[in-house]
């Protein structure tokens, strides 16, 4: 797949997997995020290898991330979205979501889902996400491991 890049001032969003800084991603997910506490490094690496990832960089340092699990035909799951705390306030989260949903490989998919504890308005305003219609139709299997 062709690498997508978006620039805004000193910031770069790229889908180039070679730019991803796994140590930064793993540290945030396993130590800072509420959804991936304790996630092992091997799990982070495997999840990245099997997803379309968007990294945000400032002066060569990774400052944000989003991961999309997709079949590139009908469905995508947006997950592991974060902006490092010291880089918040620059509109990076809004820009990241806009780049993800407009990416050529994702923009025409019938369904993209996500789960969030506290960023509903961000996704609603900048990604056109809505509450899950017919939630009674959806099920989840959660492995305790």
Secondary structure as GFF3:
##gff-version 3
##sequence-region A 1 145
A	DSSP	beta_strand	5	8	.	.	.	ID=ss1
A	DSSP	beta_strand	11	14	.	.	.	ID=ss2
A	DSSP	three_ten_helix	17	19	.	.	.	ID=ss3
A	DSSP	alpha_helix	22	27	.	.	.	ID=ss4
A	DSSP	pi_helix	28	32	.	.	.	ID=ss5
A	DSSP	alpha_helix	41	49	.	.	.	ID=ss6
A	DSSP	beta_strand	52	58	.	.	.	ID=ss7
A	DSSP	beta_strand	61	70	.	.	.	ID=ss8
A	DSSP	beta_strand	75	83	.	.	.	ID=ss9
A	DSSP	three_ten_helix	85	87	.	.	.	ID=ss10
A	DSSP	alpha_helix	92	102	.	.	.	ID=ss11
A	DSSP	beta_strand	111	113	.	.	.	ID=ss12
A	DSSP	alpha_helix	120	127	.	.	.	ID=ss13
A	DSSP	three_ten_helix	135	137	.	.	.	ID=ss14
###
